[in-house]
Amino acid sequence: MELLIISNIILWILVVTMAVVIFALTRQIGVLFERVAPAGALAVNQNLKVGQEAPELSLQTIDNQLVKVGGKAEDDKSQLLFWVSPDCPVCKTLLPALKSAAKAESDWISLRLASDGMELDHKGYIEQYGLQEHPYVVSELLGKTYGVAKLPYAVVIDEQGKVASMGIINSREHLESLFEAKERKVASIQDFMQKRAQ
C-alpha cells in the first residue's frame, strides 16, 4: 500500500511539472510568433512604386489577341500580372497555386501571364500546364517597363490602374500576401506589420 501511495505522489509531481513546462513552451511559441513576422512577397523594383499609376500598354498575346495591361479596368477588376518562364523551376511549382488563386479570386481579379524569349518555347509551356484560359504575353518591353529582374514576379494593379502591390513570388503565401497588401492598402505585409508594431 505504501508503494502505491509513493508512486501516485511521484506521478502527480510529474504531471504538475509537465503542465508547467507545457505552459512555458506555449508562452515561448507566442513570443516567437510576435517576433517573427509573416514574410510577404519581396518587392525589389526600381521602376515602380506602390500607389503610382501602372504603365499602360496594349500588347498582343501569344494567340494573337490584343490585351490591355495597366490603366483603369473596363471590367472593374484588378489585374494580376505574373511573370513566368519555361525554364524557371519555381514557376512550374507555383502554377497550380496560381491557377487556383486566379479561379478563387476571379470575381475581383484577372490574371495575365507574361514572359519573354522564343514564342515556340512558350506555346509548349502553355499546352503542358493548361494556361490557355489566361492571356499570355511574350514581351521584353513589358518586363522592362515594369522593372522585372527576377522570376517569378507579380504585380497587382487595382481597378483604378494604380500599382497595389508587387514582389518576387516563391510560394502561395507570397502570392496571397499581395492580395492581402492590396486589401489593407499597404505597400507590403512587412509595411503593415511595421505600422502595427508602432
Secondary structure, 3 states (H helix, E strand, C coil): CHHHHHHHHHHHHHHHHHHHHHHHHHHHHHHHHHHCCCCCCECCCCCCCCCCECCCEEEEECCCCEEEECCCCCCCCEEEEEECCCCCHHHHHHHHHHHHHHHHCCCCEEEEEEECCCHHHHHHHHHHHCCCCCCEEECHHHHHHCCCCCCCEEEEECCCCEEEEEEECCCHHHHHHHHHHHHHCCCCHHHHHHHHHC
